[in-house]
Amino acid sequence: MTMLIADLSLPDVLKTFIEEKRNAKFLYPPQEEAVRRGILNGESVVMVTSTASGKTFLAEVAAISNVLINDRKTIVTVPLKALAYEKLMDFKAYEELGIRITASTGEYDSDDRWLESFDVIITTYEKLDSILRHKPAWLGDVGQLIIDELHYLGDPERGPIIESIISKIKLLGLTPQIIGLSATIGNAEELAGWLGAKLVKTNWRPIPLREGVYLRPFLSFNDGTKIRVREVGDPVTSLAMDSLNGGGQAIVFTSSRSSAVKVAKQLAKAICDSQSRLIDVEAASRTAEEVRRASSSKLLGDELSQLIRCGASFHHAGLELEVRRLIEEAFRQRIIRALASTTTLAAGVNLPARRVIIGDYRRYEAGEGMVDIPVMEYKQMAGRAGRPGLDPYGEAVLIASNDREARRLFDLYVNAEPENVVSRFFVEENLAFNLLSIIASGYASNMNEINDFLSNTLAYSQYRIASNVIQRNALMRRVDDMLKFLIESGFIEESNGEFAATPLGLAVNKTYIDPYTANDYVRGLRELNGKANNLNLLFLAVKSRKIPKLRVKRGEEDKWSDALVRNWSRLPLMPPTLPDYDDDELNPFMEELKTATMMLDWINEVDEDALLKQYDAQPGDLRMYIDQLDWLLGAMSELARILKLRELAGRIGMLRLRVKYGIKADALELALNLEGIGRTRARELYRAGFKSIEDIANSTPAKLQQARGIGPTLANSLIEQAKKLMETGRITRVPRDEEPSGDLSDYL
């Protein structure tokens, strides 16, 4: 018998809201099972169920119920900032019930006391781990923890952070209800057992999913059916157009951004050339114009706009968040009918289509060459197939070039189970990161307490450390090695078996950088003291493994090796004399220099389209570099302060502001103090003679409008802001930078 919303043990106001505002009257079978297992009564539950089976919605209901009935907070933690934003938008609907909802994804060095006044708090994994390091008092009010995308436990970087979160919660004596969500986990029973949770695992879907392999001209499915696909070009285009002509939509997953763009262009041409009316031309034109205006890159905005007018687009992490949001919403509204994407869409974003086409099941991995993607990744992509309420079924399709490959794809992916999640917690970098964290945050001060922390991790369980003497001894040797490294780096001290963090170690922990990066930064800062400039500081900052390095392309080697050699003695952490390196050995240094130089161009106001042409740095990439360097330069400045390198700390702080705003020092004061003023308008104001807050406060709207990009409303607002700043004395002053403001050649 179907379980009705009206029959659930929920507050009446919540049941009414669900029925009227979320248009839900009954539960799906996986939701029913979770309810029977106590998800609405405080029992910890792991749900490993198919995409669109309702696990996210039920977790929302459990969260709101926890607040309304128990008067306890709920933390929802996710792997990506984009997902945190999507969750925030989903939860915002419940604010009319009086639920206070917010998201916090940055500022790792803050204890976030302001979160105390909220009921539902959405974070990234990293942010939640950082909060647990600060131990704010409001953590005692948390009654529920929802971990979305639980399969990330197997991720080399984010997985150990989830383990650290669980272990710290236990050491604090907190006992929240834990709800874990995922669509693809091979060893779900093991993970549920580790979390002390009941398991709900099922392949049930609201609409059926057929998985198959296309070997032109036939598409064969795992249910035994075979259909002939009308060929209208290459296999991807034929499969996509077949779905569109049948009234569906298509998502094509590719292994690279360039492939996504290429496929999107092919799909756009096919749609526009079609004899059938497949798109709403007016709606597509409106969306195209919105995307063009939202893109900070004119080149990229124009390219996307042309594709969207034909009902197709590409989607990848190089696009700005707002541009991605507009594209996703247009796809949901069926304005965009075909989408070519990298795996950014498979990572939890709710965007289904009738047919999902895996255009590339192999991808390039550095040091390994072309490798098959994991089954788990394929299943994540396949799970996007089928839109409840619109599609009668979903289809996930791989492409083969011969019979042998077709059979292999059925065995390798269609009929295969996802891989087991395996912990990476005991990898040296992760172990050192977490050992410093627990010592500096007061979770452990001796080996017994360190072992207590480790015993709560998934790794401890999976490697059977408690019962396997050989494994336990191997772990203790590694722990000893990491503790010695932390002592030698000056991050912790040991006395009579007791460990304590040094001021330097406390700063590393507070700023959330890993000890290996911190060790590089400390050595580099000492080396640069008295001879620092923006280039070599950026060169040091980008050494962090959190910063993707720009690839030195074929034909660029001479340019960047020459720049590296000429600048060798000015860059930090380089061998004292130039050795006889070959190109492969020089390549990591060249990539770091190229990355640092791109950011040097950014702070010197090089146009974003110029950066796109010269470095292939797209707007989303640029925002990522800005966000990461804002964090890392803040950490560097704090380390310099602890090292008593005060002048250097100030210089790094100035550089951090310039990276954040992408502006030269002379106009930084305008962007820093005035709302509505970014790098472009600040420069135009400066050129028009408005060089300070006082200049603007003493001006008139008519005069301000002489600066390009300043309209009447903004002009009035700027004058009002400037006068208020002068009255309150809250103008943030910045020194004028004496460094050259040109390109790399100024440093050589």
PyMOL commands that set and color helices and strands:
alter all, ss='L'
color gray80, all
select helices_A, chain A and resi 5-7+12-21+29-36+55-70+81-97+113-117+125-134+137-141+150-154+158-171+188-195+235-245+257-273+281-294+298-308+321-332+343-345+375-382+403-414+428-440+447-455+458-462+469-488+503-511+515-528+534-541+557-566+568-570+583-603+608-615+619-642+646-661+665-673+679-687+693-697+701-704+712-728+744-747
alter helices_A, ss='H'
color red, helices_A
select strands_A, chain A and resi 45-49+73-78+101-104+120-124+142-147+177-182+198-202+209-215+218-221+226-228+250-253+312-315+338-341+355-358+362-365+369-372+394-399+492-495+498-501
alter strands_A, ss='S'
color yellow, strands_A
deselect
rebuild
show_as cartoon
